[in-house]
């Protein structure tokens, strides 16, 4: 493929420090905010509209984030108001401060309908103890008794823990739309898999792509199944999105992702983002020559040890791969005698 000959390159070898910005193109600033998790940062972009700014994504809500945002608004953004926030998807590191910016400036929220609905729903749905559905999901996955009891005793994560409440109302963006921001016209292309109806923006006037977490360098976005929809097949949606977005990719595209560094070499990266999962599925099929529960399938997918801090994401991604194989007819499953966990086995 053409992109493979060029490879992936990083025009900047370091990210801006908190409270700093790097101008990645005329009128487009790259800002980085810290996160209280293993992936310890999120990228935010500010597009200059003359008398105000359009901001893409926002970081989590915390005292530290508020202090950094106050500094950014005063120094980096020169005291001009934020008139619009474009939200790529509903995860807390992207939506967390959107409501704060909206209330602070009366800014509009431009996003997809599913992103807005998921964010509002999950912010309002506060759980103090694990739901019966979550408990069943863990039992189905063959979670160890020790891990299961530990999780039963813990308060679940709630989106509202790291997010300012979204005010009512948004401007809907969908596949095929276009918008003007930062002196450019952008085409809207929707991805799926990592998050439903994930927004990406492709500039008509230069080589910029604002990709959120749909397209990242060096790491693969989490593709997970969760208790609310235990039979979901987000991996099929991910692979379809990669196939649909790949023809748009050009070697000169500068991709502004939600994490890591801006990069070029998008044709190769689109190929890698799909092939990473095709390879994982092949290894998982081989692993399932012997019947196994989901909790025993980490090794072929991740090829590294999974600790307590990453167990939840690893389990959700494992179930996503198992569900995909099940929907394709490549594996079967039956209940294990005793605890009733699903045992998965390769067909043939």
N, C-alpha and C positions, 0 to 999 in steps of 0.2 A: 504494500500500500504506500501511497505517496508520503503520508505523514511519518511512516516508520523510518524513512531515510533521514528525516530531519531531527526526530526526537523531541523531547519535551524540554523546554528551556524556561529559565526564570529570570526576567529582566532585572528584578531586585533580589539581592541576596539576603536581605533582612526586612523584617516588618517594622512599621512605625511603632514606637513606644506608646504606651497609654498616654493620651493627651496630645500626641503628635499626629501629623498627617503627611502622607506622600501623595503628590499629584501624579496620578497614573496616566492622565490624558487631560487636555485642556478642559477645565471646569469640573473635573472628576477627582475627588479626594478619597483616599483609602485611609480608614481609621481602624484601629484594632482595640477591642475591649477584652479584658480578662474574664475567664469563666472558672467557677469553683468545681471543676470536674477534671477527669483525665485529659480530655481534649480541652486545653486550658485557655482557649481564645476563640473569638469570633470576629470576622471581618465585617465592617460596616462601610457603606459608601455614601458620600454626600455629593450631590449634583447641583451646581450653581445655576440658579434661575434668575439671577440679577438682583431682585429685591428680596428673595427668600431662597431656601434650600429644599430640595427633595432628598430625603434620606432613605436608603435601602437597608432594611433590617435594623436591629437596635441593641442586641445584648440582653442579658438577664436583668431583672430588677433586683437591686441590692443597694445598700448604702454606698458601697464602693463604686458601683456603676453610676449612681446619681452624681457623686462627686466628680467622676471623670467626665460625665456628660456636661455638667455645669462648666467645667474647664474647657471642653471642646466648643461648646456654644459661645463662650466668651472670647476665646483666643483663636481657635482654628476656624470657626465659622464666622468670626468677626462681628458677633452680636446680631446678625441677621436672623430672622425667625425661620423655623421649619414650617413650611406650608403644606407639605405632603410627605407621608411615609409610605413607601412601597414595601410590602411584606411578601417575602418569597414563599414562606411556609410557616406552619403553626408551632414549631418546636420552640422551647423556652428561650434558647440562646438567640433566637431571631425575633420572637414576638414580645419578649419580656418588658421592654421599655417603650413599646409602641404606644400603649395607652397613656403613658406619662407624657410623651411628646405631643400626643393629640390634645390632652387636657392643658398642657403648658401653653401651646400656641394656637389651639383651635385648628390643628392640622387635619387634613383628610387622610383616611386610610384606604389605599388602593391595593387590592389583592384579589385572589380568586374566591369564589363563593364558598368552596369547601374549606379553604384555609380559614376564612372568617368564621364559618359555622363551627368548625372543630375547635378553634381557639376559644370562642365564647362558651361553647358547651363545656369544655374541659376546665376552664377557669371557674365556672359555676358549680361543677361537679366535684366537691371536696369530700374525700374519704379519710376518716380517721383510723380505720382498720381495713385490712384487705377484704375485698368483696368476695362473696361466694364464687363468682366467676373466676376471679384471680386464683383462688385456692384450687378450684377444679383444673384450671390451666396448668398449675404447677404439678398437681398430682398426675395429670395426663402425661406430662413431660418426664415423669420419673425422677423428679427432684429428690435428692437425698433427704431422709428424715431429719437430719441435723439442720440442713439448709431450710427445709420447710418450716420447722418449728421456729427457727430464727426469724424468718420472714413473717410468720404469723404474729410475732411479738413486736414487729416494727410498724411504725406509721408509714403508709405508702407515700410515694412522691405524688404531689399534686401540682398541676401546671400553675396554679395560683401561688405556690410557694416562691416561684421565681419570676412572676409576671404581674405587672400592673394591669388591672382590669381593663379590657377593651371597651370603650364607649360604644353605644349602639350606632350602627350605620357604617357603610363602607361604599367605595366605588368598585364595581365588579370589573375584573379583567379576565378574559378567557382566550382560548386558542383562536388565532387569527386577528386579534385586536392589535392596534398600534397606539403608541402614546408619544408625547413630546416631553423630553426632560433633559436638562443639562445641555441645551442647544442641539440636541439630536432627536431624530425620529427612531423609535425602537419598535421592533416586532415582538409580539408576545408568543412564546412557544411554551406549552405546558408539558411537564414531565410528571411521572408517577413512580411509585416504588418506595422511595425513601419517605415521602410524604404524599398524600393524595393531592392532586391538582397543584403541583409545585410550579411556581412561576419562574421562568427565565426570560431575559430580555436581550435581544440581538440588535445592535445598532445598524441602521441602514447607511449611516454617513461615515463611519470609520470601522475599525476592526474590533470594537469592544463587545464583549458578551458578559452580562451580569448573570451569574449562574446559581447563586445560593449554594445549596448542598447537592444539587442535581449533578453537577460536574465538578469534581475536586481532583487535584493532583496528589499523587503519592499515597493517598488513603482512599478506601472505598466507603461510600456512605452506608450506614446501617440500613439493611432491608429486613424489617421485622414484622412478626405476627404477634398480636397482643390479645388479652382475654376478651375484649369487646367483640372481636371477630376471629375466633380461633380457626376457622377454615379458610381464611383469606389466602390469596396467592399474590402477594405484592411483588414477588420475583418475576412473575409473568409480566406485570405492569412495568417493572424496571427494564426488562429486556426489550419490551415493545418500545419504550421511550428511547432507549439507546439506539435502536434500529431506525426510529423515526427522526431523531435529532442528528444522527451521524452525517446524513447528506448535507446538512447545513454547515458543517465544520470546515473551516479553512485553516491553512497552516499559519496565516498571519493573525488569526484571531487572538486577542489578548483576553484571556478568561479571568474574570474577577469572581472568585469563589467565596463561599462563606467561611472557609478555613484554609490554612496553609498560605502559599504565596501565589500571586498572579502568575500565569504561565502562558506560553505559546506551544504549538504542537497539538492542537485540538483533534485533528483526525486520528492520530495515534491514540490519544487518551480515550476517545469514544470507543475505539476498538478494545482497549484494555478494560474499560469499565464493564463491558459485556463479557469478555473472555475470562475475566476474574471469576465470574459466577459459573460460567460453563465448566471451567476447570474444577471448581469446588463441587459442582454437581457430579462430575465423573468420579471424584475421590469418594464422595458420599455413597454413590451407588456401589462402589467396590467394598466400602466399609459395611454395607448392609447385606453382604452375603450371609452374615450372621444376624439374626434378629437383635435389635437394640432399641432402647428408649432414647428419646431426644437428648437427655442429659449425658448419654454416652457417645455422642456424635460430635463433640467439639473438635477433637484432634484432626480429622480430615478437612474440616472447614477452616480452622484458624491456624493450625500448625504451630501453636504456642500455648503456653499454660494460661488458663482462665482463672483469675482470682475472684474474690467475693465482690470487688468493685466493678468488675466487667461481666459478672455472671448473668445478670438480667438481660443485657443487650445481646450477649452470646446466645442465650437460650431463645430469645425472640428471633434471632437470625437463623438459628438452627431449625426451628419450627417452620420458618419461611421456606427454607430449602427442602425440608421434608414434605411440606404441603405441595410444593411445586412438582416434586416427583410423583406424589400421589395423584394429583390432578392430571398428570401426563400418563398415568398408568404404569409407571416404571417401578413403583413399590406398592406393597399392601401394608395394612396394619391390623392388629388385633389386640384385644385387651390381655395384659399379663395377669396370670393367676396370682391372687394374693392382693396386690395393691391396685390393680385395674389400670395401671399405666399403659399407654399405647406402645406396643412393640412394632417396629417398622422393619420390613424385610424386602430386599430386592426381588422383583419378579424374575423367575427363570434362573 
